[in-house]
Amino acid sequence: MKIVVLKGSPHKNGSSNMLAGEFIKGAKDAGHHITELDIAHMDIKPCIGCEYCGMDGDCALNDDMPKVRGALLSADMAVFVTPVYYFGMSAQLKAVIDRFYSYTIKLSAKHLKTVLISAAWNSDDQTMDYLEYHYKGICDYMHFENCGIISGTGCGTPAMTSGTMHMKEAYKLGRSV
Ligand SMILES: Cc1cc2nc3c(=O)[nH]c(=O)nc-3n(C[C@H](O)[C@H](O)[C@H](O)COP(=O)(O)O)c2cc1C
């Protein structure tokens, strides 16, 4: 499979990217082809809702989004990687998802396989509920096939993350997709 990993954390070596790294190791060991896009450090502007694209056309904004669009439209799987910010995904990742708008029809017709990988400081049961619910709503709407969620609770810093079972869990998921 061609797997595109969308990394939505401003911390290049942070916790969510550590978990993504383990997923990638597993997926490579399983023979998959990985493309990593550090979307948090790309020029991706937020959707301005201008309707120029009509949900199926060119976008009026001029930035790096065509690289993401091209990668996703030729992928079999997308992996969404994000820190938890106020119970949701990072603004950087949300900006990319909002920009799906200009190719909603093409992207949803692909029935893309997807995975969510997130990292949060807290480890209580509710920490990930809102993000998981949001992600599942996006999957339903976009006809994505959710293939797994790594909810990295207690992953507030790289030192915390390296000691959690989520590292192994992420590798295993990558190995099994
Ligand atoms: C703006 C902001 C909001 C945050 N909101 C939450 C939160 O709602 N729940 C939580 O457990 N951690 C929260 N955190 C902590 C981060 O999710 C946590 O430090 C995570 O490890 C960062 O991942 P990263 O290193 O991949 O960027 C927040 C951090 C920031 C900077």
The ligand as an SDF file (V2000), in Angstrom:
LIG
                    3D

 31 33  0  0  0  0  0  0  0  0999 V2000
   -2.3610   24.6980   22.9010 C   0  0  0  0  0  0  0  0  0  0  0  0
   -2.2360   23.3900   23.6350 C   0  0  0  0  0  0  0  0  0  0  0  0
   -3.3740   22.7360   24.0350 C   0  0  0  0  0  0  0  0  0  0  0  0
   -3.2920   21.5090   24.6930 C   0  0  0  0  0  0  0  0  0  0  0  0
   -4.4450   20.8660   25.0590 N   0  0  0  0  0  0  0  0  0  0  0  0
   -4.3660   19.6590   25.6890 C   0  0  0  0  0  0  0  0  0  0  0  0
   -5.5510   18.9670   26.0680 C   0  0  0  0  0  0  0  0  0  0  0  0
   -6.6780   19.4040   25.8430 O   0  0  0  0  0  0  0  0  0  0  0  0
   -5.4090   17.7710   26.7170 N   0  0  0  0  0  0  0  0  0  0  0  0
   -4.1710   17.2440   26.9970 C   0  0  0  0  0  0  0  0  0  0  0  0
   -4.1070   16.1670   27.5780 O   0  0  0  0  0  0  0  0  0  0  0  0
   -3.0330   17.8700   26.5940 N   0  0  0  0  0  0  0  0  0  0  0  0
   -3.1070   19.0590   25.9570 C   0  0  0  0  0  0  0  0  0  0  0  0
   -1.9520   19.6990   25.5450 N   0  0  0  0  0  0  0  0  0  0  0  0
   -0.6540   19.0080   25.7110 C   0  0  0  0  0  0  0  0  0  0  0  0
   -0.1860   18.3240   24.4070 C   0  0  0  0  0  0  0  0  0  0  0  0
   -1.2100   17.5770   23.7990 O   0  0  0  0  0  0  0  0  0  0  0  0
    0.9570   17.3750   24.7150 C   0  0  0  0  0  0  0  0  0  0  0  0
    2.0250   18.0910   25.2820 O   0  0  0  0  0  0  0  0  0  0  0  0
    1.4500   16.5920   23.5140 C   0  0  0  0  0  0  0  0  0  0  0  0
    2.4410   15.6990   23.9390 O   0  0  0  0  0  0  0  0  0  0  0  0
    2.0630   17.4680   22.4310 C   0  0  0  0  0  0  0  0  0  0  0  0
    2.3860   16.6120   21.3510 O   0  0  0  0  0  0  0  0  0  0  0  0
    3.5610   16.9350   20.3120 P   0  0  0  0  0  0  0  0  0  0  0  0
    4.8530   16.8650   21.0580 O   0  0  0  0  0  0  0  0  0  0  0  0
    3.4190   15.8670   19.2890 O   0  0  0  0  0  0  0  0  0  0  0  0
    3.2910   18.3010   19.7610 O   0  0  0  0  0  0  0  0  0  0  0  0
   -2.0180   20.9360   24.9260 C   0  0  0  0  0  0  0  0  0  0  0  0
   -0.8520   21.6200   24.5300 C   0  0  0  0  0  0  0  0  0  0  0  0
   -0.9530   22.8340   23.8890 C   0  0  0  0  0  0  0  0  0  0  0  0
    0.3150   23.5550   23.4580 C   0  0  0  0  0  0  0  0  0  0  0  0
  1  2  1  0
  2  3  1  0
  2 30  2  0
  3  4  2  0
  4  5  1  0
  4 28  1  0
  5  6  2  0
  6  7  1  0
  6 13  1  0
  7  8  2  0
  7  9  1  0
  9 10  1  0
 10 11  2  0
 10 12  1  0
 12 13  2  0
 13 14  1  0
 14 15  1  0
 14 28  1  0
 15 16  1  0
 16 17  1  0
 16 18  1  0
 18 19  1  0
 18 20  1  0
 20 21  1  0
 20 22  1  0
 22 23  1  0
 23 24  1  0
 24 25  2  0
 24 26  1  0
 24 27  1  0
 28 29  2  0
 29 30  1  0
 30 31  1  0
M  END
$$$$
